[in-house]
Amino acid sequence: MTDTLPATGAELLDVHRIHLAEVEAPKPSPEDEAARDRIWDEAVRANPHLFDGPVTGCAGLERHGGPQDGDLTVSWARLTFRHRALRRVPGNTDWLPSLFVSVIQPVDDGSLLAGRMASWTASPGRWLLPGGGVEPPAPGAALDQAALAREAARELVEEVGVELDPPQPRLWGITRGGNGSLGVVHLAPPRSAEELRARFDALASAERAEGREPELDRIAFVRSLAELTEVAGELGGRPVDYLTPVLRRRQEETADRRGA
């Protein structure tokens, strides 16, 4: 049996295997394309760092078998970043939510690492897990579960300065935000807070020495949404919605390990 999973707000889906199927991107009407481009041009004028690079959009999510099978198919399409401006075009139905990867980087004390997006990024001030949008593969190359794990490992290096060995973090789950954006979450091995802070500080210093600002301007180690909300209140910004089910599940896992 195959059933389509409706979006119900920020949620976490259990998954054991992911199958990815490429589909054609929707074609907006000429009027919607023109409106999209106007909105995009306005956004670029406000933030010249925005780049209309290649991204993938999530065109559908299906579960195969029973609810506990954890076997999912994600349909995806090749887009560019300006596609996201379609969300602001009234009446448009061609917008596809984003497909991204993220990494839970645990800390030895049971917390996890969250980072705040810098002011020059597309999501300034948002607290989230290390990660980023999935780039479409080159023609002839596969977008599969292993490719997503490699992308997640690359994002962890680029944003936090942590390299994984082997560079294949374990698949942990799929998040779906209130706007339908799909996040493939991976789990890295735990490290000490001191090591993570040192690696992030070294990365940020190296970026600034090259005349660039790092993508994350702050990091924090938190155990719960309440802790993250407190950190955001002190430092500024706000958490992305998918962190709510992620932090809740991590608390449950920690409690289970202590009770075992």
C-alpha positions in Angstrom: 0.0 0.0 0.0 1.2 3.6 -0.7 -0.4 6.5 1.1 0.3 10.2 0.6 1.2 11.9 3.9 -0.6 15.2 4.4 1.2 18.1 5.9 0.0 18.7 9.5 2.4 21.3 10.9 5.9 20.8 12.3 6.3 17.1 12.9 8.9 14.3 13.0 8.5 11.2 10.9 10.3 7.9 11.7 12.2 6.6 8.7 14.5 3.7 8.0 15.0 4.1 4.3 14.5 6.9 1.8 13.9 6.5 -1.9 14.2 9.6 -4.0 12.4 10.1 -7.3 13.0 13.0 -9.6 9.9 14.7 -11.2 9.5 17.7 -13.5 9.3 21.1 -11.8 5.9 22.9 -12.1 5.7 25.6 -14.7 4.1 28.8 -13.3 2.0 31.0 -15.6 3.8 33.9 -17.3 2.0 36.3 -14.9 3.2 34.3 -11.8 6.7 34.1 -13.2 6.8 37.9 -13.6 5.5 38.4 -10.1 8.0 35.9 -8.8 10.9 37.7 -10.5 9.7 41.1 -9.1 9.6 39.7 -5.6 13.0 38.1 -6.1 14.6 41.3 -7.4 13.3 43.2 -4.4 14.8 40.6 -2.1 18.2 40.8 -3.8 18.2 44.6 -3.5 17.5 44.2 0.2 20.1 41.5 0.6 22.7 41.4 -2.2 24.2 38.2 -0.7 21.2 36.2 -2.1 22.2 33.9 -5.0 19.9 32.3 -7.4 21.7 29.0 -7.2 20.4 25.4 -7.8 18.2 23.9 -5.1 15.8 21.0 -4.8 12.1 21.2 -4.1 9.9 18.6 -2.4 7.1 17.6 -4.7 5.7 14.8 -2.6 6.2 12.4 0.2 4.8 8.9 0.4 4.9 6.0 2.9 5.0 2.5 1.7 3.5 -0.4 3.7 2.3 0.1 7.2 2.9 3.2 9.5 5.8 1.4 11.2 7.7 0.3 8.1 9.7 3.6 7.9 10.1 3.2 4.1 9.5 6.6 2.4 9.7 8.0 -1.1 10.4 11.6 -1.6 9.6 13.2 -5.0 11.9 16.1 -5.8 12.4 18.6 -8.6 15.2 20.8 -9.8 14.7 24.5 -9.0 16.7 27.6 -8.4 16.5 29.7 -5.2 14.2 32.3 -6.7 11.5 29.7 -6.9 10.9 30.3 -3.1 9.5 33.8 -4.0 6.4 32.1 -5.4 5.2 31.6 -1.9 4.5 35.4 -1.8 2.5 35.4 -5.1 -1.2 35.5 -4.2 -3.1 32.5 -5.5 -0.1 30.6 -6.8 -0.2 26.8 -6.5 3.1 25.9 -8.2 5.4 26.6 -5.2 7.3 23.6 -3.9 8.6 23.5 -0.3 12.4 23.0 0.1 14.2 19.8 0.7 17.2 20.2 3.1 19.5 18.1 5.3 20.4 18.8 8.9 22.6 17.2 11.5 22.1 16.6 15.2 25.5 17.1 16.8 25.2 15.7 20.3 27.2 16.9 23.2 28.6 14.6 25.9 26.4 16.1 28.5 23.2 15.2 26.6 22.6 18.5 24.9 22.8 19.2 21.2 24.3 22.0 19.1 22.1 24.7 17.6 23.3 27.6 15.6 21.9 31.1 14.7 21.9 32.1 11.0 24.0 35.2 10.3 22.3 38.5 9.2 23.5 38.2 5.6 21.8 34.8 5.0 18.4 34.0 3.6 17.1 33.2 7.2 18.7 35.7 9.4 18.4 35.2 13.2 16.9 31.7 12.9 18.1 29.1 15.3 18.4 25.7 13.8 20.5 22.6 13.4 23.6 22.7 11.2 22.5 22.0 7.6 21.3 23.4 4.4 19.3 23.0 1.2 20.0 20.0 -1.0 21.7 20.8 -4.3 20.5 18.8 -7.3 23.1 16.3 -8.5 24.9 16.6 -11.8 23.2 15.1 -14.8 23.6 11.3 -14.6 24.5 11.3 -10.9 22.1 9.9 -8.4 20.3 11.7 -5.5 19.9 9.0 -3.0 20.1 8.4 0.7 23.9 8.2 0.7 24.2 11.5 -1.2 22.0 13.2 1.4 24.3 11.9 4.2 27.3 13.3 2.4 25.6 16.6 2.0 24.8 16.6 5.7 28.4 15.9 6.6 29.6 18.7 4.3 27.3 21.2 6.0 28.6 20.2 9.4 32.2 20.9 8.2 31.2 24.2 6.5 29.1 25.6 9.4 30.7 24.2 12.5 34.2 22.9 11.5 33.5 19.3 12.5 34.6 16.5 10.1 33.0 13.1 10.4 35.0 9.8 9.9 33.5 8.0 8.1 31.6 11.0 6.5 28.3 9.2 6.6 26.2 10.3 9.6 23.3 8.0 10.5 19.8 8.7 9.2 17.7 9.7 12.2 14.4 11.0 10.9 12.5 13.4 8.7 11.1 16.7 9.8 8.3 18.5 8.1 7.7 22.2 8.9 4.4 24.0 8.9 5.1 25.2 5.4 5.8 21.7 4.1 9.6 22.0 4.0 11.2 18.6 4.4 14.3 18.1 6.4 16.3 14.8 6.4 17.9 14.7 9.8 21.2 12.8 10.5 22.9 12.0 13.8 26.6 12.5 14.4 28.7 11.0 17.1 28.8 13.0 20.4 31.7 15.3 21.2 32.6 17.6 24.1 31.3 21.1 24.3 34.9 22.3 24.6 35.9 20.6 21.3 32.8 21.9 19.4 33.3 25.4 20.7 37.0 25.4 19.7 36.2 24.0 16.2 33.5 26.6 15.6 35.7 29.5 16.8 38.6 28.3 14.6 36.3 28.1 11.6 34.8 31.6 12.3 38.3 33.1 12.7 39.5 31.5 9.4 36.4 32.8 7.5 36.8 36.3 8.8 40.5 36.2 8.0 39.5 35.6 4.4 37.1 38.5 4.4 33.9 36.4 4.8 31.4 36.2 7.6 30.5 32.7 8.8 27.0 31.3 8.0 26.3 30.8 11.7 27.1 33.7 13.9 26.5 32.0 17.2 26.1 28.5 18.6 24.6 27.2 21.8 24.2 23.8 23.5 20.6 23.1 24.6 18.6 20.1 25.8 15.0 21.4 25.3 13.0 23.9 23.4 12.6 25.9 26.7 16.4 26.2 26.9 16.7 27.2 23.3 13.9 29.8 23.7 15.8 31.2 26.7 19.0 31.4 24.7 17.2 33.1 21.8 15.6 35.6 24.2 19.1 36.5 25.5 21.0 36.5 22.2 18.2 37.4 19.7 16.5 35.4 17.0 13.9 32.6 17.1 14.0 28.8 16.6 12.7 27.2 13.4 9.6 25.2 14.0 11.0 21.7 13.2 13.2 22.0 16.4 10.2 21.4 18.6 9.6 17.7 17.6 13.4 17.1 17.3 14.2 18.4 20.8 11.2 16.5 22.2 12.3 13.3 20.7 15.9 13.8 21.9 14.6 14.3 25.5 12.7 11.1 25.2 15.7 9.2 23.9 17.9 10.5 26.7 15.3 9.5 29.3 15.0 6.0 27.8 18.8 5.6 28.0 18.9 6.7 31.6 16.0 4.3 32.5 17.6 1.3 30.7 
